[in-house]
Every structure is written in C-alpha cells, then in structure tokens.
C-alpha cells in the first residue's frame, strides 16, 4: 500500500504556522532552514520534513517526533533502523508532496511553465524528445513537465539519484496508459499521475501498480500542524 499527501500554500506560511511546524522538525533541519536566504525556501523545507513525519507516523503508527532521518550514499533519505519504511518528498512553488510505502516509492511535483528545449535534449531520451517535438506548440510545455515528473519519480524510487542517467530509460504515453521502454538494466516500475492543481504536474512511482492510491490527501499547513500535534497528544 501507499499513502500520498499534498500540502498547498507551503511556500507562504503564516508566522503561527511557521513556528508550529518548526517545533516538530529536527535540529539539523532547523540549522539548514536558518541558511536559506528566501523565506519561501525555508517554508518549503520546514513543511517537507513535517509532512514526512506526519505521513510516516500515520502509515506505520509510530510517534512523529521520534522519527530520525538519515541519507544514504546517493543522498536518498531514509528512516533510521526502519528498513521497510520508504518515503519520497518533492516540492515546487506552493506545493509540497510526500509518498510513503512499504516498498520503494518516488514522487515528483512541478509547476508548469515555459520549458527550455535544450534541457529536454540534454536529459531526455531521444524518443521522448521526438514525442514532445511532434506535439503542437500549445501542448509542449505540458508534455515536458509530464515526462519530467514521471522520470524524476522513477529516479527517486530506484534510489540511485542522478547516478542513473535520465537518458538511460524512456517513458512515453501508450494508448492513454503509461508505457515504459527501458534501455538499461534497471527495475520495471509502475506510475500514476495526480491532478493536484491545473498548472502543476505530479507523478508517483512504485513497485506495485495496485499500491498506487487513486486519490491523494490534501491539507493546508495549519491542518498539518494540528494533525501532527493531535496524534502526538493522543499517544
């Protein structure tokens, strides 16, 4: 199974929301937050860890404030001494999303805007570039970020970071379903896209297709803080 939760307005916390969520994150995260020059980056960073704590706590019924985060050699975050806990976080502008599962999982969210064709040529497989170029100009930005989120979710799920070249695999729409053509000895995964807002793309990736939820949970930063502290207070 898998749980996916999305937080809106994550880049514009009120003073109260900021202070409340700051109380539930780790000291190392607090130190990182202090180094951000832009407040919106600090807000997203705070929400990201708080959301991961909430999702992990809800999914496995463990205390949110007792969770310790570490990173592996590829920079993939994991929970200390909990090998079967898998999670992935992503943020873009006002949205922060988190997916948790008992098998490898990846998630990515991106705000749609005018894309640079040079980025596609640099990072996408040639068949993906051909697909984008075959579309009308009005559809190219949407297609670029659709593919980008799918590919990023895959990279996060397999846990190799950018040591796995984005060009080494190809994801293309196939009869209104997501087909995957693999050009390297890498795992086959399943994908699902989610409509969190009209001008955003969001995709999740996991080992089991049946585990990908049909819907995602949405809440505000205020609700996130209330639910974390509510769960802690009820233990």
C-alpha positions as CSV (number, residue, x, y, z in Angstrom):
1,X,0.0,0.0,0.0
2,X,1.0,3.6,-0.4
3,X,-0.1,7.0,1.1
4,X,0.3,10.3,-0.7
5,X,-0.3,13.6,0.9
6,X,0.0,17.1,-0.6
7,X,0.2,20.5,1.2
8,X,-0.9,23.7,-0.5
9,X,0.4,27.2,0.3
10,X,3.6,25.6,1.6
11,X,5.7,28.5,0.5
12,X,3.8,31.2,2.3
13,X,3.4,30.1,6.0
14,X,1.9,32.5,8.5
15,X,4.1,33.3,11.5
16,X,2.0,30.9,13.6
17,X,2.2,28.1,11.1
18,X,6.0,28.6,10.7
19,X,6.6,28.5,14.5
20,X,4.3,25.5,15.0
21,X,5.9,23.4,12.3
22,X,9.4,24.5,13.3
23,X,8.8,22.7,16.7
24,X,8.3,19.3,15.0
25,X,11.4,19.2,12.8
26,X,14.9,18.0,13.6
27,X,17.7,20.2,14.9
28,X,19.7,19.5,11.7
29,X,16.8,20.7,9.6
30,X,16.4,23.8,11.7
31,X,20.1,24.6,11.0
32,X,19.5,24.2,7.3
33,X,16.5,26.4,7.4
34,X,18.5,29.2,9.0
35,X,20.8,29.3,6.0
36,X,18.1,29.9,3.4
37,X,18.1,33.4,2.0
38,X,14.5,33.3,0.8
39,X,11.6,32.8,3.3
40,X,9.7,30.7,0.8
41,X,12.5,28.2,0.6
42,X,12.7,27.9,4.4
43,X,8.9,27.4,4.5
44,X,9.0,24.5,2.0
45,X,11.9,22.9,3.8
46,X,10.0,23.0,7.1
47,X,6.8,21.7,5.6
48,X,8.8,18.9,3.8
49,X,10.1,17.3,6.9
50,X,6.9,17.9,8.9
51,X,4.9,16.3,6.2
52,X,7.2,13.3,6.0
53,X,6.9,12.9,9.8
54,X,3.1,13.0,9.5
55,X,2.8,10.5,6.7
56,X,5.2,8.0,8.2
57,X,3.5,8.3,11.6
58,X,0.1,7.8,10.0
59,X,1.1,4.9,7.8
60,X,3.1,2.9,10.4
61,X,1.5,4.3,13.6
62,X,4.8,5.4,15.1
63,X,5.4,8.7,17.0
64,X,6.1,11.5,14.5
65,X,8.5,13.3,16.8
66,X,10.6,10.1,17.4
67,X,11.5,9.6,13.7
68,X,15.2,10.1,12.8
69,X,16.1,10.8,9.2
70,X,19.4,9.8,7.6
71,X,20.6,9.8,4.0
72,X,22.4,7.0,2.0
73,X,25.4,7.3,-0.4
74,X,23.1,8.5,-3.2
75,X,21.5,11.2,-1.0
76,X,18.2,9.3,-0.7
77,X,16.6,10.0,2.7
78,X,15.5,7.1,4.9
79,X,14.4,6.4,8.4
80,X,17.0,5.2,10.9
81,X,16.6,1.5,11.8
82,X,13.5,1.1,9.7
83,X,14.4,-0.8,6.5
84,X,10.8,-1.3,5.3
85,X,9.8,2.3,5.6
86,X,10.1,4.0,2.2
87,X,9.2,7.6,1.5
88,X,9.8,10.4,-1.1
89,X,9.3,14.2,-0.9
90,X,9.0,16.8,-3.6
91,X,8.2,20.5,-3.7
92,X,7.5,23.1,-6.3
93,X,6.4,26.7,-5.6
94,X,3.3,26.4,-3.3
95,X,3.0,22.6,-3.2
96,X,4.9,20.0,-1.1
97,X,4.0,16.3,-1.7
98,X,5.1,13.2,0.2
99,X,4.6,9.5,-0.7
100,X,5.2,6.7,1.8
101,X,5.1,2.9,1.2
102,X,6.4,-0.4,2.5
103,X,8.2,-0.8,-0.9
104,X,10.4,1.6,-2.8
105,X,8.5,4.8,-3.9
106,X,9.2,8.0,-5.7
107,X,7.2,11.2,-6.2
108,X,7.7,14.5,-8.0
109,X,5.7,17.7,-8.5
110,X,6.5,20.6,-10.8
111,X,4.8,23.8,-11.7
112,X,4.1,24.1,-15.5
113,X,5.9,27.0,-17.2
114,X,7.7,27.7,-20.4
115,X,10.3,24.9,-20.8
116,X,13.8,25.1,-22.3
117,X,14.0,22.6,-25.3
118,X,17.7,22.4,-24.6
119,X,17.0,20.8,-21.2
120,X,15.0,18.1,-22.9
121,X,17.7,17.4,-25.4
122,X,20.3,17.2,-22.6
123,X,18.4,14.9,-20.2
124,X,15.6,13.1,-22.1
125,X,15.9,10.1,-24.3
126,X,15.7,10.9,-28.0
127,X,12.3,9.2,-28.3
128,X,10.9,11.4,-25.6
129,X,12.3,14.5,-27.4
130,X,10.8,13.3,-30.6
131,X,7.4,12.9,-28.8
132,X,7.5,16.5,-27.4
133,X,8.5,17.9,-30.8
134,X,5.7,16.1,-32.5
135,X,3.1,18.0,-30.5
136,X,1.6,21.4,-31.2
137,X,3.4,24.3,-29.5
138,X,0.5,24.8,-27.1
139,X,1.0,21.3,-25.7
140,X,4.8,21.1,-25.5
141,X,5.2,22.6,-22.0
142,X,2.5,20.4,-20.6
143,X,4.2,17.3,-22.1
144,X,7.7,18.3,-20.9
145,X,6.6,18.5,-17.3
146,X,4.5,15.4,-17.6
147,X,7.6,13.5,-18.7
148,X,9.9,15.3,-16.2
149,X,7.8,14.3,-13.2
150,X,7.5,10.7,-14.4
151,X,11.2,10.4,-14.9
152,X,12.1,12.1,-11.6
153,X,9.6,9.9,-9.7
154,X,11.3,6.8,-11.2
155,X,14.8,8.0,-10.3
156,X,13.7,8.6,-6.7
157,X,12.0,5.2,-6.5
158,X,15.1,3.2,-7.6
159,X,17.2,5.3,-5.2
160,X,20.2,5.9,-7.4
161,X,19.8,9.6,-7.8
162,X,21.4,11.2,-10.9
163,X,23.9,8.4,-11.0
164,X,21.2,6.7,-13.1
165,X,21.2,8.9,-16.3
166,X,17.8,10.2,-17.3
167,X,18.7,9.3,-20.9
168,X,19.0,5.6,-19.9
169,X,15.3,5.0,-19.9
170,X,12.3,6.2,-21.8
171,X,8.7,6.8,-20.6
172,X,6.1,7.5,-23.3
173,X,2.2,7.7,-23.3
174,X,0.9,4.5,-24.9
175,X,-2.8,4.1,-25.7
176,X,-3.7,6.5,-22.9
177,X,-1.6,4.5,-20.4
178,X,2.0,4.9,-19.3
179,X,4.3,2.5,-21.1
180,X,7.9,2.2,-20.2
181,X,10.7,1.3,-22.6
182,X,13.9,0.6,-20.8
183,X,17.3,1.0,-22.3
184,X,19.4,-0.2,-19.3
185,X,19.4,-3.0,-16.8
186,X,17.1,-1.2,-14.3
187,X,13.9,-2.2,-12.5
188,X,10.5,-2.0,-14.0
189,X,8.2,0.2,-12.0
190,X,4.6,1.4,-12.2
191,X,3.4,5.0,-12.5
192,X,0.3,7.1,-11.7
193,X,-0.3,10.8,-12.3
194,X,-2.3,13.1,-10.0
195,X,-4.1,16.3,-10.7
196,X,-3.3,18.5,-7.6
197,X,-3.8,21.8,-9.4
198,X,-4.4,23.0,-13.0
199,X,-0.9,24.4,-13.5
200,X,1.0,21.6,-11.9
201,X,2.1,18.1,-12.8
202,X,2.5,15.3,-10.2
203,X,3.6,11.7,-10.7
204,X,4.3,8.8,-8.3
205,X,6.2,5.6,-9.0
206,X,6.2,2.3,-7.1
207,X,6.9,-1.4,-7.4
208,X,3.3,-2.5,-7.3
209,X,0.6,-0.9,-9.5
210,X,-2.2,-1.9,-7.1
211,X,-0.4,0.0,-4.3
212,X,-0.7,3.4,-6.0
213,X,-3.7,5.2,-4.4
214,X,-6.5,6.5,-6.6
215,X,-6.6,9.8,-4.7
216,X,-4.2,11.9,-2.7
217,X,-4.9,13.5,0.7
218,X,-4.7,17.3,0.6
219,X,-4.4,19.7,3.5
220,X,-3.1,23.1,4.5
221,X,0.0,23.8,6.6
222,X,-2.3,24.7,9.5
223,X,-4.1,21.4,9.3
224,X,-0.7,19.6,9.0
225,X,0.5,21.1,12.3
226,X,-2.8,20.3,14.0
227,X,-2.8,16.7,12.9
228,X,0.9,16.1,13.9
229,X,0.3,17.5,17.4
230,X,-3.1,15.8,17.7
231,X,-1.5,12.4,17.0
232,X,1.3,13.1,19.5
233,X,-1.2,14.2,22.1
234,X,-3.3,11.1,21.7
235,X,-0.4,8.7,22.3
